[in-house]
Amino acid sequence: MAQALRPNSKTVGSLFATDHKPHPLQDTLLAVTLVLGVTAFVTAMFHSLHLLSSWTGLVGILTGAAGQFVSVTTRERFGLILGLGASGVGFFLGMAHGGLFGGVIG
């Protein structure tokens, strides 16, 4: 009876559970994507910083996609999705404000 009331230790906190193994590549891609995403998102709020926001957004999207491809745990995927979303918003707003080349071409 006591075991029936005890929560399963494998399901408690499983949203961010890791497999208790090091993942240096995945953690690096996660950190880079989050930093690039925040940078792209914040700089997209300023019209004159469209070059920075569009380039950091594009690189953040690429690193986030690579991170999603090799991610192992839900924690990694959750952070990558946040970074990808911020990178995407920064990229598209940067493109709307002037693009990747800032009017150099054309």
Backbone atoms as SQL, in Angstrom:
CREATE TABLE atoms (id INTEGER PRIMARY KEY, chain TEXT, resi INTEGER, resn TEXT, atom TEXT, x REAL, y REAL, z REAL);
INSERT INTO atoms VALUES
  (1, 'A', 1, 'MET', 'N', 0.816, -1.189, 0.000),
  (2, 'A', 1, 'MET', 'CA', 0.000, 0.000, 0.000),
  (3, 'A', 1, 'MET', 'C', 0.864, 1.260, 0.000),
  (4, 'A', 2, 'ALA', 'N', 1.938, 1.234, 0.772),
  (5, 'A', 2, 'ALA', 'CA', 2.791, 2.418, 0.843),
  (6, 'A', 2, 'ALA', 'C', 3.483, 2.674, -0.493),
  (7, 'A', 3, 'GLN', 'N', 3.807, 1.630, -1.214),
  (8, 'A', 3, 'GLN', 'CA', 4.459, 1.816, -2.502),
  (9, 'A', 3, 'GLN', 'C', 3.499, 2.372, -3.546),
  (10, 'A', 4, 'ALA', 'N', 2.248, 2.089, -3.436),
  (11, 'A', 4, 'ALA', 'CA', 1.275, 2.585, -4.395),
  (12, 'A', 4, 'ALA', 'C', 1.106, 4.105, -4.278),
  (13, 'A', 5, 'LEU', 'N', 1.325, 4.669, -3.104),
  (14, 'A', 5, 'LEU', 'CA', 1.171, 6.095, -2.901),
  (15, 'A', 5, 'LEU', 'C', 2.452, 6.873, -3.195),
  (16, 'A', 6, 'ARG', 'N', 3.569, 6.186, -3.261),
  (17, 'A', 6, 'ARG', 'CA', 4.845, 6.850, -3.501),
  (18, 'A', 6, 'ARG', 'C', 4.982, 7.169, -4.987),
  (19, 'A', 7, 'PRO', 'N', 5.320, 8.413, -5.324),
  (20, 'A', 7, 'PRO', 'CA', 5.474, 8.749, -6.743),
  (21, 'A', 7, 'PRO', 'C', 6.661, 8.018, -7.352),
  (22, 'A', 8, 'ASN', 'N', 6.523, 7.737, -8.596),
  (23, 'A', 8, 'ASN', 'CA', 7.594, 7.068, -9.321),
  (24, 'A', 8, 'ASN', 'C', 8.757, 8.033, -9.473),
  (25, 'A', 9, 'SER', 'N', 9.933, 7.642, -9.032),
  (26, 'A', 9, 'SER', 'CA', 11.075, 8.546, -9.039),
  (27, 'A', 9, 'SER', 'C', 11.548, 8.853, -10.459),
  (28, 'A', 10, 'LYS', 'N', 11.202, 8.029, -11.422),
  (29, 'A', 10, 'LYS', 'CA', 11.621, 8.283, -12.795),
  (30, 'A', 10, 'LYS', 'C', 10.761, 9.347, -13.473),
  (31, 'A', 11, 'THR', 'N', 9.527, 9.515, -13.039),
  (32, 'A', 11, 'THR', 'CA', 8.653, 10.485, -13.692),
  (33, 'A', 11, 'THR', 'C', 8.656, 11.839, -12.995),
  (34, 'A', 12, 'VAL', 'N', 9.051, 11.903, -11.743),
  (35, 'A', 12, 'VAL', 'CA', 9.073, 13.176, -11.031),
  (36, 'A', 12, 'VAL', 'C', 10.213, 14.014, -11.569),
  (37, 'A', 13, 'GLY', 'N', 9.893, 15.202, -12.067),
  (38, 'A', 13, 'GLY', 'CA', 10.909, 16.095, -12.611),
  (39, 'A', 13, 'GLY', 'C', 11.469, 15.623, -13.935),
  (40, 'A', 14, 'SER', 'N', 10.721, 14.828, -14.672),
  (41, 'A', 14, 'SER', 'CA', 11.262, 14.266, -15.907),
  (42, 'A', 14, 'SER', 'C', 11.311, 15.271, -17.049),
  (43, 'A', 15, 'LEU', 'N', 10.664, 16.426, -16.892),
  (44, 'A', 15, 'LEU', 'CA', 10.684, 17.408, -17.966),
  (45, 'A', 15, 'LEU', 'C', 12.105, 17.872, -18.259),
  (46, 'A', 16, 'PHE', 'N', 12.895, 18.105, -17.214),
  (47, 'A', 16, 'PHE', 'CA', 14.255, 18.561, -17.396),
  (48, 'A', 16, 'PHE', 'C', 15.271, 17.508, -16.983),
  (49, 'A', 17, 'ALA', 'N', 14.848, 16.271, -16.880),
  (50, 'A', 17, 'ALA', 'CA', 15.753, 15.218, -16.441),
  (51, 'A', 17, 'ALA', 'C', 16.838, 14.985, -17.477),
  (52, 'A', 18, 'THR', 'N', 18.016, 14.733, -16.975),
  (53, 'A', 18, 'THR', 'CA', 19.122, 14.396, -17.858),
  (54, 'A', 18, 'THR', 'C', 19.443, 12.936, -17.684),
  (55, 'A', 19, 'ASP', 'N', 20.281, 12.440, -18.510),
  (56, 'A', 19, 'ASP', 'CA', 20.703, 11.055, -18.379),
  (57, 'A', 19, 'ASP', 'C', 21.979, 10.937, -17.545),
  (58, 'A', 20, 'HIS', 'N', 22.362, 12.016, -16.877),
  (59, 'A', 20, 'HIS', 'CA', 23.520, 12.067, -15.980),
  (60, 'A', 20, 'HIS', 'C', 24.812, 11.716, -16.695),
  (61, 'A', 21, 'LYS', 'N', 24.902, 12.076, -17.946),
  (62, 'A', 21, 'LYS', 'CA', 26.120, 11.909, -18.727),
  (63, 'A', 21, 'LYS', 'C', 26.513, 13.273, -19.281),
  (64, 'A', 22, 'PRO', 'N', 27.802, 13.515, -19.455),
  (65, 'A', 22, 'PRO', 'CA', 28.207, 14.808, -20.015),
  (66, 'A', 22, 'PRO', 'C', 27.909, 14.881, -21.516),
  (67, 'A', 23, 'HIS', 'N', 27.449, 16.044, -21.942),
  (68, 'A', 23, 'HIS', 'CA', 27.176, 16.301, -23.358),
  (69, 'A', 23, 'HIS', 'C', 27.827, 17.628, -23.736),
  (70, 'A', 24, 'PRO', 'N', 29.135, 17.654, -23.906),
  (71, 'A', 24, 'PRO', 'CA', 29.804, 18.946, -24.146),
  (72, 'A', 24, 'PRO', 'C', 29.401, 19.605, -25.454),
  (73, 'A', 25, 'LEU', 'N', 29.232, 18.861, -26.526),
  (74, 'A', 25, 'LEU', 'CA', 28.835, 19.452, -27.801),
  (75, 'A', 25, 'LEU', 'C', 27.434, 20.047, -27.710),
  (76, 'A', 26, 'GLN', 'N', 26.509, 19.293, -27.155),
  (77, 'A', 26, 'GLN', 'CA', 25.135, 19.756, -27.050),
  (78, 'A', 26, 'GLN', 'C', 25.024, 20.965, -26.127),
  (79, 'A', 27, 'ASP', 'N', 25.762, 20.943, -25.013),
  (80, 'A', 27, 'ASP', 'CA', 25.717, 22.074, -24.091),
  (81, 'A', 27, 'ASP', 'C', 26.335, 23.323, -24.712),
  (82, 'A', 28, 'THR', 'N', 27.386, 23.147, -25.510),
  (83, 'A', 28, 'THR', 'CA', 27.994, 24.290, -26.188),
  (84, 'A', 28, 'THR', 'C', 27.035, 24.884, -27.204),
  (85, 'A', 29, 'LEU', 'N', 26.392, 24.031, -28.004),
  (86, 'A', 29, 'LEU', 'CA', 25.424, 24.523, -28.979),
  (87, 'A', 29, 'LEU', 'C', 24.248, 25.212, -28.286),
  (88, 'A', 30, 'LEU', 'N', 23.832, 24.688, -27.156),
  (89, 'A', 30, 'LEU', 'CA', 22.746, 25.298, -26.386),
  (90, 'A', 30, 'LEU', 'C', 23.146, 26.689, -25.904),
  (91, 'A', 31, 'ALA', 'N', 24.326, 26.805, -25.324),
  (92, 'A', 31, 'ALA', 'CA', 24.772, 28.101, -24.800),
  (93, 'A', 31, 'ALA', 'C', 24.951, 29.120, -25.930),
  (94, 'A', 32, 'VAL', 'N', 25.553, 28.695, -27.037),
  (95, 'A', 32, 'VAL', 'CA', 25.770, 29.612, -28.160),
  (96, 'A', 32, 'VAL', 'C', 24.438, 30.065, -28.742),
  (97, 'A', 33, 'THR', 'N', 23.496, 29.145, -28.887),
  (98, 'A', 33, 'THR', 'CA', 22.180, 29.493, -29.432),
  (99, 'A', 33, 'THR', 'C', 21.446, 30.463, -28.523),
  (100, 'A', 34, 'LEU', 'N', 21.509, 30.238, -27.218),
  (101, 'A', 34, 'LEU', 'CA', 20.834, 31.150, -26.298),
  (102, 'A', 34, 'LEU', 'C', 21.457, 32.540, -26.314),
  (103, 'A', 35, 'VAL', 'N', 22.780, 32.612, -26.328),
  (104, 'A', 35, 'VAL', 'CA', 23.446, 33.921, -26.353),
  (105, 'A', 35, 'VAL', 'C', 23.137, 34.655, -27.660),
  (106, 'A', 36, 'LEU', 'N', 23.229, 33.947, -28.777),
  (107, 'A', 36, 'LEU', 'CA', 22.922, 34.572, -30.060),
  (108, 'A', 36, 'LEU', 'C', 21.452, 34.977, -30.141),
  (109, 'A', 37, 'GLY', 'N', 20.569, 34.158, -29.606),
  (110, 'A', 37, 'GLY', 'CA', 19.145, 34.474, -29.629),
  (111, 'A', 37, 'GLY', 'C', 18.814, 35.712, -28.822),
  (112, 'A', 38, 'VAL', 'N', 19.376, 35.806, -27.625),
  (113, 'A', 38, 'VAL', 'CA', 19.129, 36.991, -26.794),
  (114, 'A', 38, 'VAL', 'C', 19.716, 38.230, -27.461),
  (115, 'A', 39, 'THR', 'N', 20.920, 38.106, -28.022),
  (116, 'A', 39, 'THR', 'CA', 21.542, 39.239, -28.696),
  (117, 'A', 39, 'THR', 'C', 20.706, 39.689, -29.893),
  (118, 'A', 40, 'ALA', 'N', 20.260, 38.737, -30.704),
  (119, 'A', 40, 'ALA', 'CA', 19.458, 39.077, -31.873),
  (120, 'A', 40, 'ALA', 'C', 18.134, 39.704, -31.468),
  (121, 'A', 41, 'PHE', 'N', 17.512, 39.157, -30.447),
  (122, 'A', 41, 'PHE', 'CA', 16.219, 39.666, -30.004),
  (123, 'A', 41, 'PHE', 'C', 16.336, 41.088, -29.467),
  (124, 'A', 42, 'VAL', 'N', 17.329, 41.331, -28.630),
  (125, 'A', 42, 'VAL', 'CA', 17.476, 42.658, -28.023),
  (126, 'A', 42, 'VAL', 'C', 17.882, 43.689, -29.067),
  (127, 'A', 43, 'THR', 'N', 18.829, 43.343, -29.939),
  (128, 'A', 43, 'THR', 'CA', 19.275, 44.321, -30.929),
  (129, 'A', 43, 'THR', 'C', 18.230, 44.562, -32.014),
  (130, 'A', 44, 'ALA', 'N', 17.285, 43.658, -32.177),
  (131, 'A', 44, 'ALA', 'CA', 16.224, 43.861, -33.170),
  (132, 'A', 44, 'ALA', 'C', 15.286, 44.988, -32.772),
  (133, 'A', 45, 'MET', 'N', 15.307, 45.389, -31.521),
  (134, 'A', 45, 'MET', 'CA', 14.445, 46.476, -31.071),
  (135, 'A', 45, 'MET', 'C', 14.972, 47.843, -31.489),
  (136, 'A', 46, 'PHE', 'N', 16.198, 47.876, -32.010),
  (137, 'A', 46, 'PHE', 'CA', 16.814, 49.126, -32.433),
  (138, 'A', 46, 'PHE', 'C', 17.025, 49.082, -33.941),
  (139, 'A', 47, 'HIS', 'N', 16.411, 50.001, -34.637),
  (140, 'A', 47, 'HIS', 'CA', 16.425, 50.009, -36.101),
  (141, 'A', 47, 'HIS', 'C', 17.845, 50.079, -36.654),
  (142, 'A', 48, 'SER', 'N', 18.712, 50.827, -36.013),
  (143, 'A', 48, 'SER', 'CA', 20.065, 51.021, -36.537),
  (144, 'A', 48, 'SER', 'C', 20.962, 49.797, -36.338),
  (145, 'A', 49, 'LEU', 'N', 20.552, 48.830, -35.554),
  (146, 'A', 49, 'LEU', 'CA', 21.357, 47.634, -35.304),
  (147, 'A', 49, 'LEU', 'C', 20.881, 46.441, -36.124),
  (148, 'A', 50, 'HIS', 'N', 20.283, 46.708, -37.281),
  (149, 'A', 50, 'HIS', 'CA', 19.715, 45.622, -38.072),
  (150, 'A', 50, 'HIS', 'C', 20.778, 44.647, -38.580),
  (151, 'A', 51, 'LEU', 'N', 21.989, 45.128, -38.853),
  (152, 'A', 51, 'LEU', 'CA', 23.038, 44.208, -39.293),
  (153, 'A', 51, 'LEU', 'C', 23.378, 43.197, -38.199),
  (154, 'A', 52, 'LEU', 'N', 23.545, 43.687, -36.978),
  (155, 'A', 52, 'LEU', 'CA', 23.865, 42.796, -35.864),
  (156, 'A', 52, 'LEU', 'C', 22.726, 41.825, -35.591),
  (157, 'A', 53, 'SER', 'N', 21.498, 42.316, -35.578),
  (158, 'A', 53, 'SER', 'CA', 20.370, 41.437, -35.265),
  (159, 'A', 53, 'SER', 'C', 20.124, 40.408, -36.357),
  (160, 'A', 54, 'SER', 'N', 20.280, 40.784, -37.615),
  (161, 'A', 54, 'SER', 'CA', 20.027, 39.817, -38.685),
  (162, 'A', 54, 'SER', 'C', 21.128, 38.752, -38.748),
  (163, 'A', 55, 'TRP', 'N', 22.380, 39.148, -38.582),
  (164, 'A', 55, 'TRP', 'CA', 23.459, 38.153, -38.639),
  (165, 'A', 55, 'TRP', 'C', 23.471, 37.239, -37.415),
  (166, 'A', 56, 'THR', 'N', 23.298, 37.813, -36.219),
  (167, 'A', 56, 'THR', 'CA', 23.265, 36.951, -35.031),
  (168, 'A', 56, 'THR', 'C', 22.033, 36.058, -35.053),
  (169, 'A', 57, 'GLY', 'N', 20.934, 36.559, -35.580),
  (170, 'A', 57, 'GLY', 'CA', 19.741, 35.723, -35.713),
  (171, 'A', 57, 'GLY', 'C', 19.959, 34.569, -36.670),
  (172, 'A', 58, 'LEU', 'N', 20.596, 34.845, -37.805),
  (173, 'A', 58, 'LEU', 'CA', 20.858, 33.781, -38.781),
  (174, 'A', 58, 'LEU', 'C', 21.797, 32.721, -38.216),
  (175, 'A', 59, 'VAL', 'N', 22.872, 33.149, -37.582),
  (176, 'A', 59, 'VAL', 'CA', 23.810, 32.184, -36.999),
  (177, 'A', 59, 'VAL', 'C', 23.145, 31.431, -35.846),
  (178, 'A', 60, 'GLY', 'N', 22.313, 32.123, -35.065),
  (179, 'A', 60, 'GLY', 'CA', 21.583, 31.463, -33.984),
  (180, 'A', 60, 'GLY', 'C', 20.614, 30.411, -34.493),
  (181, 'A', 61, 'ILE', 'N', 19.969, 30.685, -35.616),
  (182, 'A', 61, 'ILE', 'CA', 19.067, 29.695, -36.215),
  (183, 'A', 61, 'ILE', 'C', 19.858, 28.473, -36.665),
  (184, 'A', 62, 'LEU', 'N', 21.006, 28.692, -37.274),
  (185, 'A', 62, 'LEU', 'CA', 21.824, 27.571, -37.754),
  (186, 'A', 62, 'LEU', 'C', 22.383, 26.733, -36.596),
  (187, 'A', 63, 'THR', 'N', 22.886, 27.393, -35.545),
  (188, 'A', 63, 'THR', 'CA', 23.407, 26.632, -34.407),
  (189, 'A', 63, 'THR', 'C', 22.274, 25.938, -33.652),
  (190, 'A', 64, 'GLY', 'N', 21.125, 26.576, -33.576),
  (191, 'A', 64, 'GLY', 'CA', 19.984, 25.939, -32.927),
  (192, 'A', 64, 'GLY', 'C', 19.492, 24.719, -33.686),
  (193, 'A', 65, 'ALA', 'N', 19.483, 24.809, -35.009),
  (194, 'A', 65, 'ALA', 'CA', 19.082, 23.651, -35.815),
  (195, 'A', 65, 'ALA', 'C', 20.077, 22.510, -35.662),
  (196, 'A', 66, 'ALA', 'N', 21.360, 22.837, -35.640),
  (197, 'A', 66, 'ALA', 'CA', 22.371, 21.797, -35.429),
  (198, 'A', 66, 'ALA', 'C', 22.232, 21.198, -34.037),
  (199, 'A', 67, 'GLY', 'N', 21.946, 22.031, -33.056),
  (200, 'A', 67, 'GLY', 'CA', 21.745, 21.535, -31.698),
  (201, 'A', 67, 'GLY', 'C', 20.536, 20.637, -31.577),
  (202, 'A', 68, 'GLN', 'N', 19.453, 20.981, -32.259),
  (203, 'A', 68, 'GLN', 'CA', 18.267, 20.126, -32.248),
  (204, 'A', 68, 'GLN', 'C', 18.573, 18.773, -32.885),
  (205, 'A', 69, 'PHE', 'N', 19.412, 18.791, -33.887),
  (206, 'A', 69, 'PHE', 'CA', 19.749, 17.557, -34.593),
  (207, 'A', 69, 'PHE', 'C', 20.512, 16.586, -33.699),
  (208, 'A', 70, 'VAL', 'N', 21.375, 17.109, -32.813),
  (209, 'A', 70, 'VAL', 'CA', 22.204, 16.236, -31.984),
  (210, 'A', 70, 'VAL', 'C', 21.784, 16.202, -30.521),
  (211, 'A', 71, 'SER', 'N', 20.707, 16.899, -30.152),
  (212, 'A', 71, 'SER', 'CA', 20.311, 16.965, -28.743),
  (213, 'A', 71, 'SER', 'C', 19.870, 15.598, -28.235),
  (214, 'A', 72, 'VAL', 'N', 20.086, 15.396, -26.933),
  (215, 'A', 72, 'VAL', 'CA', 19.805, 14.105, -26.321),
  (216, 'A', 72, 'VAL', 'C', 18.693, 14.214, -25.288),
  (217, 'A', 73, 'THR', 'N', 18.685, 15.285, -24.505),
  (218, 'A', 73, 'THR', 'CA', 17.733, 15.394, -23.409),
  (219, 'A', 73, 'THR', 'C', 16.687, 16.472, -23.685),
  (220, 'A', 74, 'THR', 'N', 15.618, 16.424, -22.943),
  (221, 'A', 74, 'THR', 'CA', 14.553, 17.408, -23.061),
  (222, 'A', 74, 'THR', 'C', 15.031, 18.783, -22.610),
  (223, 'A', 75, 'ARG', 'N', 15.902, 18.829, -21.615),
  (224, 'A', 75, 'ARG', 'CA', 16.461, 20.096, -21.151),
  (225, 'A', 75, 'ARG', 'C', 17.172, 20.816, -22.287),
  (226, 'A', 76, 'GLU', 'N', 17.953, 20.084, -23.051),
  (227, 'A', 76, 'GLU', 'CA', 18.660, 20.683, -24.179),
  (228, 'A', 76, 'GLU', 'C', 17.681, 21.176, -25.234),
  (229, 'A', 77, 'ARG', 'N', 16.690, 20.377, -25.548),
  (230, 'A', 77, 'ARG', 'CA', 15.719, 20.757, -26.575),
  (231, 'A', 77, 'ARG', 'C', 14.908, 21.970, -26.153),
  (232, 'A', 78, 'PHE', 'N', 14.554, 22.051, -24.876),
  (233, 'A', 78, 'PHE', 'CA', 13.779, 23.182, -24.371),
  (234, 'A', 78, 'PHE', 'C', 14.566, 24.482, -24.528),
  (235, 'A', 79, 'GLY', 'N', 15.810, 24.483, -24.100),
  (236, 'A', 79, 'GLY', 'CA', 16.645, 25.674, -24.239),
  (237, 'A', 79, 'GLY', 'C', 16.910, 26.033, -25.686),
  (238, 'A', 80, 'LEU', 'N', 17.097, 25.021, -26.522),
  (239, 'A', 80, 'LEU', 'CA', 17.333, 25.280, -27.941),
  (240, 'A', 80, 'LEU', 'C', 16.121, 25.910, -28.608),
  (241, 'A', 81, 'ILE', 'N', 14.931, 25.478, -28.237),
  (242, 'A', 81, 'ILE', 'CA', 13.721, 26.062, -28.812),
  (243, 'A', 81, 'ILE', 'C', 13.577, 27.523, -28.391),
  (244, 'A', 82, 'LEU', 'N', 13.913, 27.838, -27.139),
  (245, 'A', 82, 'LEU', 'CA', 13.867, 29.237, -26.710),
  (246, 'A', 82, 'LEU', 'C', 14.869, 30.070, -27.500),
  (247, 'A', 83, 'GLY', 'N', 16.081, 29.559, -27.664),
  (248, 'A', 83, 'GLY', 'CA', 17.092, 30.276, -28.431),
  (249, 'A', 83, 'GLY', 'C', 16.729, 30.397, -29.894),
  (250, 'A', 84, 'LEU', 'N', 16.157, 29.343, -30.456),
  (251, 'A', 84, 'LEU', 'CA', 15.720, 29.391, -31.855),
  (252, 'A', 84, 'LEU', 'C', 14.617, 30.425, -32.062),
  (253, 'A', 85, 'GLY', 'N', 13.683, 30.474, -31.147),
  (254, 'A', 85, 'GLY', 'CA', 12.597, 31.452, -31.262),
  (255, 'A', 85, 'GLY', 'C', 13.107, 32.875, -31.190),
  (256, 'A', 86, 'ALA', 'N', 13.989, 33.151, -30.235),
  (257, 'A', 86, 'ALA', 'CA', 14.553, 34.493, -30.108),
  (258, 'A', 86, 'ALA', 'C', 15.412, 34.835, -31.318),
  (259, 'A', 87, 'SER', 'N', 16.172, 33.862, -31.817),
  (260, 'A', 87, 'SER', 'CA', 16.989, 34.096, -33.011),
  (261, 'A', 87, 'SER', 'C', 16.117, 34.373, -34.219),
  (262, 'A', 88, 'GLY', 'N', 15.026, 33.641, -34.352),
  (263, 'A', 88, 'GLY', 'CA', 14.122, 33.841, -35.474),
  (264, 'A', 88, 'GLY', 'C', 13.479, 35.218, -35.451),
  (265, 'A', 89, 'VAL', 'N', 13.021, 35.640, -34.286),
  (266, 'A', 89, 'VAL', 'CA', 12.415, 36.971, -34.170),
  (267, 'A', 89, 'VAL', 'C', 13.452, 38.039, -34.488),
  (268, 'A', 90, 'GLY', 'N', 14.649, 37.896, -33.927),
  (269, 'A', 90, 'GLY', 'CA', 15.707, 38.865, -34.201),
  (270, 'A', 90, 'GLY', 'C', 16.104, 38.895, -35.661),
  (271, 'A', 91, 'PHE', 'N', 16.186, 37.711, -36.269),
  (272, 'A', 91, 'PHE', 'CA', 16.546, 37.636, -37.681),
  (273, 'A', 91, 'PHE', 'C', 15.499, 38.316, -38.559),
  (274, 'A', 92, 'PHE', 'N', 14.240, 37.996, -38.358),
  (275, 'A', 92, 'PHE', 'CA', 13.197, 38.556, -39.211),
  (276, 'A', 92, 'PHE', 'C', 13.011, 40.056, -38.995),
  (277, 'A', 93, 'LEU', 'N', 13.126, 40.524, -37.763),
  (278, 'A', 93, 'LEU', 'CA', 13.033, 41.966, -37.540),
  (279, 'A', 93, 'LEU', 'C', 14.257, 42.683, -38.104),
  (280, 'A', 94, 'GLY', 'N', 15.415, 42.056, -37.996),
  (281, 'A', 94, 'GLY', 'CA', 16.611, 42.640, -38.615),
  (282, 'A', 94, 'GLY', 'C', 16.489, 42.711, -40.121),
  (283, 'A', 95, 'MET', 'N', 15.905, 41.679, -40.723),
  (284, 'A', 95, 'MET', 'CA', 15.682, 41.692, -42.171),
  (285, 'A', 95, 'MET', 'C', 14.672, 42.783, -42.547),
  (286, 'A', 96, 'ALA', 'N', 13.655, 42.977, -41.735),
  (287, 'A', 96, 'ALA', 'CA', 12.657, 43.998, -42.015),
  (288, 'A', 96, 'ALA', 'C', 13.233, 45.412, -41.886),
  (289, 'A', 97, 'HIS', 'N', 14.236, 45.562, -41.035),
  (290, 'A', 97, 'HIS', 'CA', 14.827, 46.888, -40.817),
  (291, 'A', 97, 'HIS', 'C', 15.944, 47.208, -41.792),
  (292, 'A', 98, 'GLY', 'N', 16.372, 46.266, -42.599),
  (293, 'A', 98, 'GLY', 'CA', 17.424, 46.607, -43.541),
  (294, 'A', 98, 'GLY', 'C', 18.199, 45.426, -44.079),
  (295, 'A', 99, 'GLY', 'N', 18.060, 44.284, -43.472),
  (296, 'A', 99, 'GLY', 'CA', 18.662, 43.091, -44.017),
  (297, 'A', 99, 'GLY', 'C', 20.077, 42.790, -43.580),
  (298, 'A', 100, 'LEU', 'N', 20.640, 41.786, -44.236),
  (299, 'A', 100, 'LEU', 'CA', 21.951, 41.284, -43.876),
  (300, 'A', 100, 'LEU', 'C', 23.095, 42.156, -44.362),
  (301, 'A', 101, 'PHE', 'N', 22.882, 42.888, -45.435),
  (302, 'A', 101, 'PHE', 'CA', 23.980, 43.661, -46.027),
  (303, 'A', 101, 'PHE', 'C', 23.799, 45.160, -45.858),
  (304, 'A', 102, 'GLY', 'N', 22.711, 45.601, -45.302),
  (305, 'A', 102, 'GLY', 'CA', 22.512, 46.993, -44.961),
  (306, 'A', 102, 'GLY', 'C', 22.472, 47.949, -46.121),
  (307, 'A', 103, 'GLY', 'N', 21.945, 47.529, -47.246),
  (308, 'A', 103, 'GLY', 'CA', 21.824, 48.403, -48.394),
  (309, 'A', 103, 'GLY', 'C', 23.091, 48.524, -49.226),
  (310, 'A', 104, 'VAL', 'N', 24.099, 47.675, -48.947),
  (311, 'A', 104, 'VAL', 'CA', 25.344, 47.720, -49.719),
  (312, 'A', 104, 'VAL', 'C', 25.120, 47.196, -51.129),
  (313, 'A', 105, 'ILE', 'N', 24.313, 46.150, -51.225),
  (314, 'A', 105, 'ILE', 'CA', 24.022, 45.556, -52.519),
  (315, 'A', 105, 'ILE', 'C', 22.782, 46.238, -53.110),
  (316, 'A', 106, 'GLY', 'N', 22.870, 46.635, -54.358),
  (317, 'A', 106, 'GLY', 'CA', 21.708, 47.191, -55.038),
  (318, 'A', 106, 'GLY', 'C', 21.595, 48.598, -54.821);
